[in-house]
Every structure is written in structure tokens, then in C-alpha cells.
Amino acid sequence: MPRPGMLTRSRANRMVKTPGGRRVIHRRKNYRAGGVCAVSGDKIALSKKTKHGLSRKASLSRKRPNRPYGGMVSSKAVRRGITRQVRDL
């Protein structure tokens, strides 16, 4: 019997036909959505451990990029912001 939290509609059962010809029930895995950039709205390149909900086991440096605004802003937006600041000086 699955846990009550697994019995939601988003984790619905799927009937799958195996290569042997049997029909079995599979549960679809729901992973966390990847990060979204706060400036541009683009996807952030995060590590696999962060995307798939394994971040509890990972160290802090493996959860997010090690750069200014890492994990909050995409690399393109950071690069654009740095060049804009340099040009204003």
C-alpha cells in the first residue's frame, strides 16, 4: 500500500505493457521543476541533484552554481548585468 501522499492525481497509476507481454501498473515520478531566473524568466542550469529533489543529500556547493547570484539568476543575466555596470563607470 503506498503512502497517502502518493495517492494524488498527479502521481496517477499508468498501465504499461512490458516487453514480456504482461500489463503492470507503473507510477509516474514527479520531479521538482528546475530553477527559473528572477530577471529574465529563463531556465537556470542547475545540477541534477537539485532538479530531481535529491538536494537534501547534496552539499551546498553542489546545489547551485558557485558565482554571484548563483541559483537565483541565470548566467546570461549575470553576464549582462556585469557588462552594464562596467560600461556605466
N, C-alpha and C positions, 0 to 999 in steps of 0.2 A: 504494500500500500504506500503510495507516495505521500510526502508531506502535504499538509493542506495548502501551503504556499505554492506548490507545484500544480495544483488543480485549477489554475486560472485559465481563461480562454486563450490567452496569448501563448500558453505552453500546451496547446491542444495536441491530442494524440493524432498521429498520422499512420494510416495503414500503408505498409511498404511491402512490396513483393521482393523477396530475396532471390539471389541467383539460383538457389535450390528449388524455387517454386513455392515456398511457403509464404503465407501472409502473416506478418508480425506487426506489432504496434511499436512505433518509434515516437519519442518525444523530441520536438524541435528545441534546440538550445537557443536561448536568448542571451546575447552578449550585450554589454553596455555599449551605447553609442560612443564613437570616438569623440575627441575634443573638437570644439568649434572656436575659431578665432574671434576674440572680442571686438576687433577692429573691422576686419573685412568679412567675417562670416564664413570664411573658407575652412576646410578641414585642417586640423593640426596633425602633423606627422608625430604620432605618439608611439611608444614602444608597444609590443604585442601584449606584454603583461598588463599594461594599463587598459588597453582596449577590451580585453577579454575578462575583466573582473578579477584578475589574479594579482591586483596591486597590493593586496593585504600582505602577500608573501614577499613582495619586491622591496628593495631598498629605495629610499627617496630619490637617489640619483638615477635609478632605472625607471622611475615612474614618469619622469618628464625630462625634456631637453635641458641641458646644462648651459643656459645662455640667459641674457636679460629677458625678463618676461616669459621664461620658459614654461610651457604648458598653458599659457593664457593667450598668447598672441603668436600667430604663425611666423615663420622665418621671413617670409616676404614682407610682412608688415613691419617687422623689427628692422629689416634692412632699409625699407623705405623711410622709416622714422629717423634712423641714424643719419642717412644721407640728407634728409631735410634739415636736421639740426645743424649739421656741419656746414651746409650751404648758407644757412641764416647767419652764421658767425662772420 
